[in-house]
Amino acid sequence: MASETSQSPILSCEHMSCKIAAKPAPLQVLHDINFSVSRRTTLGIVGESGAGKSMLIKSIMGIAPTPVRVEGRIVLDGIDLSTLKPKARSQMIGRKVGIVFQNPMTSLNPYATIGRQIEEAGRFHLGLSRAQAQERAIELLTVVGIADAGDCYGYFPHQFSGGMKQRIMIATALMCHPDLLIADEATTALDVTVQKEVLDLLQILQEERQMSMILVSHNLGVVAGRTDTILVLYGGHIVETGPTAEVFRNPRHPYTGALLSAMPRMDQPAHARLHTIPGQPPSLANQPKGCPFAPRCPSAQGPCHEIMPPMTKGGDHHFACHFPLNDTSALREVSHG
């Protein structure tokens, strides 16, 4: 029989919020975030720039900027991270979680060889010797598709293309045998062909190594077909979440529907205009009183501007909307209490 730990999510966030210290009042970046990542599955987190995606990941990793206060529970592999001292928390995250950031150009130290940079996590978190760390770094460079890994181990970042740099970042993220791999807009800076290669590599590694993965993107096309569940963020709120296939097939929140409508389709005429979402996302300093999407939503009515809608269940997924798309009577409010 599997242990309780093996059955529990690798990561869960419970009533998590993030506030930035400011005057006259703190600015809230994330509002009552609740989700979990099951073991050996992939969660996609999507939303426009400014939705709170990167702040969510930084909060989980414990690297949010100093003015940010994180509240709520973040549970990693059954351990509430808030109960750990900073050093113990850092060590646990370093061993359990690997992360690939958006821009390898700024993530890699231009003055250190890539081999030394890959080694660092293994020596710090796993206590590997220099020889052991070097052997594993070369092995990982080979795994992520870097030819002549033994020679490339001693190269500097500027000697690699953007796609190769991102593969190096993936190797670095794998150094400590993580249970959870986070790709935070990891392909945004790459051209389309290289983007697909990197996404395919991440998917293969996740399956081979039986990891869980969080794939963060502003592009729904990136998470389509590559994730088991999806979480849609808007204005720091989760507005819809559920199995990816169902959310794509039957979006209930107007924002999710608008994002899907904005995706190019193979069957549309070559000169057809792409659908756009009018208006701008809410600013931190001027957040709407009710639903954060109400000022841009064509379906918004009176309550939308005054009351934040509760999270509601429909089918196998959840959404926060007073007047959902394809509304039916088979809806029930869900309590996260």
Residue pairs with C-beta under 8 A, 6 or more apart in sequence:
4 78
5 77
5 78
6 39
8 77
8 78
9 36
9 37
9 38
9 39
9 75
10 37
10 38
10 39
10 76
10 77
10 96
10 179
10 180
10 212
11 36
11 37
11 60
11 74
11 75
11 76
11 77
11 180
11 212
11 214
12 35
12 36
12 37
12 73
12 74
12 75
13 33
13 34
13 35
13 36
13 56
13 60
13 72
13 73
13 74
13 75
14 34
14 72
14 73
14 74
14 75
14 336
15 32
15 33
15 34
15 71
15 72
15 73
15 336
16 30
16 32
16 33
16 34
16 59
16 70
16 71
16 72
16 73
16 74
17 28
17 30
17 31
17 32
17 33
17 70
17 71
17 72
18 28
18 29
18 30
18 52
18 55
18 56
18 59
18 64
18 68
18 69
18 70
18 71
18 236
19 26
19 27
19 28
19 29
19 68
19 69
19 71
20 26
20 27
20 28
20 29
20 65
20 67
20 68
20 69
20 284
21 67
21 68
21 69
22 67
26 69
27 284
27 285
28 236
28 284
28 287
29 52
29 55
29 68
29 236
29 284
30 52
30 55
30 56
30 59
30 236
31 236
31 237
32 72
32 237
32 336
33 56
33 72
33 238
34 238
34 311
34 336
35 43
35 231
35 238
35 241
37 43
37 180
37 212
37 214
38 212
38 228
38 229
39 179
39 212
40 210
40 211
40 212
41 212
41 213
41 228
41 229
42 203
42 206
42 212
42 213
42 214
42 215
42 226
42 227
42 228
42 229
43 212
43 213
43 214
43 215
43 227
43 228
43 229
43 230
43 231
44 214
44 215
44 216
44 217
44 222
44 223
44 226
44 227
44 229
44 230
44 231
44 244
45 53
45 56
45 57
45 214
45 215
45 216
45 217
45 230
45 231
45 233
46 53
46 216
46 217
46 218
46 219
46 220
46 223
46 230
46 231
46 232
46 233
46 259
47 53
47 218
47 232
47 233
47 234
48 218
48 234
48 281
49 218
49 281
50 281
51 218
51 233
51 234
51 235
51 236
51 281
52 233
52 235
52 236
53 184
53 185
53 216
53 218
53 233
54 102
54 184
54 185
54 216
55 64
55 68
55 236
56 233
57 99
57 182
57 184
57 214
57 216
58 64
58 65
58 68
59 68
59 70
59 74
60 74
60 97
60 182
61 93
61 97
61 99
61 182
62 81
62 86
62 89
62 90
62 93
64 70
73 80
73 82
74 80
74 81
74 82
75 81
76 92
76 93
76 96
76 97
76 180
77 92
77 96
77 179
79 92
81 89
81 92
81 93
84 92
91 125
94 121
94 124
94 125
94 176
95 125
95 126
95 176
95 178
96 176
96 178
96 179
96 180
97 178
97 179
97 180
97 181
97 182
98 172
98 173
98 174
98 175
98 176
98 178
98 180
98 181
98 182
99 173
99 181
99 182
99 183
99 184
100 166
100 169
100 170
100 173
100 181
100 182
100 183
100 184
100 186
100 202
101 107
101 169
101 184
101 185
101 186
102 184
102 185
102 186
102 188
102 189
103 188
103 189
104 157
104 162
104 165
104 166
104 168
104 169
104 189
105 157
105 162
105 165
105 189
107 169
108 114
108 117
108 157
108 165
108 168
108 169
109 117
109 157
110 156
110 157
110 158
111 156
112 156
113 153
113 154
113 155
113 156
114 141
114 152
114 153
114 155
114 156
114 157
114 160
114 168
115 134
115 137
115 138
115 141
115 152
115 153
115 154
117 168
117 172
118 137
118 140
118 141
118 168
118 171
118 172
118 175
119 128
119 130
119 133
119 134
119 136
119 137
119 175
121 172
121 175
121 176
122 128
122 132
122 133
122 136
122 137
122 175
122 176
123 129
123 130
123 133
125 176
126 175
126 176
128 136
134 153
136 175
137 153
137 171
137 175
138 149
138 150
138 153
139 149
140 171
140 174
140 175
141 149
141 152
141 153
141 168
141 171
142 149
143 171
143 174
143 205
144 167
144 168
144 170
144 171
144 174
144 201
144 205
145 167
145 201
146 152
146 164
146 167
146 168
146 171
152 160
157 165
157 168
160 168
162 189
162 190
162 194
163 190
163 194
163 197
163 198
166 186
166 187
166 189
166 190
166 194
166 198
167 198
167 201
169 186
170 186
170 198
170 201
170 202
170 205
173 181
174 181
174 205
174 209
177 209
178 211
179 211
179 212
180 211
180 212
180 213
180 214
181 202
181 205
181 206
181 211
181 212
181 213
181 214
182 213
182 214
182 216
183 202
183 213
183 214
183 215
183 216
184 216
185 216
185 217
185 218
186 198
186 202
186 216
187 194
187 195
187 198
187 199
187 217
187 222
188 217
188 218
190 198
195 222
199 222
199 226
202 213
202 215
203 226
205 211
206 212
206 213
215 222
215 223
215 226
215 227
217 223
220 248
220 259
220 260
220 263
221 263
223 230
223 244
224 244
224 248
227 244
228 243
228 244
229 241
229 242
229 243
229 244
230 240
230 241
230 242
230 243
230 244
230 247
230 248
231 238
231 240
231 241
232 238
232 239
232 240
232 241
232 247
232 253
232 255
232 256
232 259
233 239
234 255
234 281
234 292
234 293
235 281
235 282
235 287
235 288
235 292
235 293
236 287
236 292
237 292
237 308
237 320
238 311
238 320
239 253
239 255
239 256
239 292
239 293
239 319
239 320
239 321
240 247
240 251
240 252
240 253
240 255
240 256
240 317
240 318
240 319
240 320
241 247
241 317
241 318
241 319
242 315
242 316
242 317
242 318
242 319
243 316
243 317
246 315
246 316
246 317
247 256
247 317
248 260
250 315
250 326
251 257
251 260
251 325
252 314
252 317
252 319
252 321
252 324
252 325
252 326
253 293
253 319
253 320
253 321
253 324
253 325
254 293
254 297
254 298
254 299
254 321
254 324
254 325
255 277
255 293
255 297
256 319
257 325
258 275
258 277
259 277
261 275
262 274
262 275
262 276
262 277
264 274
277 296
278 296
279 295
279 296
280 296
282 288
282 292
282 295
288 294
288 295
288 305
289 305
289 306
290 303
290 304
290 305
290 306
290 307
290 308
290 309
291 297
291 300
291 304
291 305
291 307
291 308
291 309
291 320
291 321
291 322
293 300
294 300
294 304
294 305
295 305
297 304
299 323
299 325
300 323
301 322
301 323
303 309
303 322
304 322
304 323
307 322
308 320
309 320
309 321
309 322
310 320
310 333
310 334
311 318
311 319
311 320
311 333
311 334
311 336
312 318
312 319
312 320
312 321
312 324
312 331
312 332
312 333
312 334
313 331
313 332
313 333
313 334
314 324
314 328
314 330
314 331
318 334
324 331
